[in-house]
Amino acid sequence: MPAAHPGGVAVAQDLERRIEELLDARAPTSSICPSDAARAHDPDGWRDLMDDARAAAGRLAAAGRVEVTQRGEVVDVATARGPVRIRRPR
């Protein structure tokens, strides 16, 4: 669990919740960027949360609740380099 931020577990859980909420608010075929969840959690300090947001997406993907993609292909967020998207499983 990320420990770089005060309340690391709470931040991690909130980012997971934000990812789910953002996806629920969009069409089933839509995707979001991890930065969307980070911005929803902390509009001013979101950049510092990007690693945490990607980790939250990875945990949700491991649980089968989302897929992480890059250029439209499902990837492992832990090894993906560069921008990724998060979507509901297809």
C-alpha positions, 0 to 999 in steps of 0.5 A, a space after each residue: 500500500 502506498 505510504 508516501 501520503 498521510 493516510 496512505 491506506 485511506 488515499 488508496 481506498 479513495 482512489 479505488 472508489 473514485 475510479 469505480 465512480 468515474 467509470 460508473 458515470 460513463 458509458 460502459 465502453 468508455 475509459 478514464 485516465 488514472 489522472 481523472 481519479 487523482 484529480 477527483 481526490 485532490 484537485 491541487 495535488 493530483 500529480 503527486 498521486 499518479 503512482 497511487 492512482 496507477 496502483 489503485 487501477 492495478 489492484 482493481 484489475 487484479 480483482 477483475 473489476 477493471 482493465 488497464 489498457 495502452 493503445 487499446 490493448 490490455 496491459 499490466 499496469 505494473 510493467 506498462 510504461 507511459 500513458 494508460 487508460 482504465 475501463 470496465 472488463 469487456 
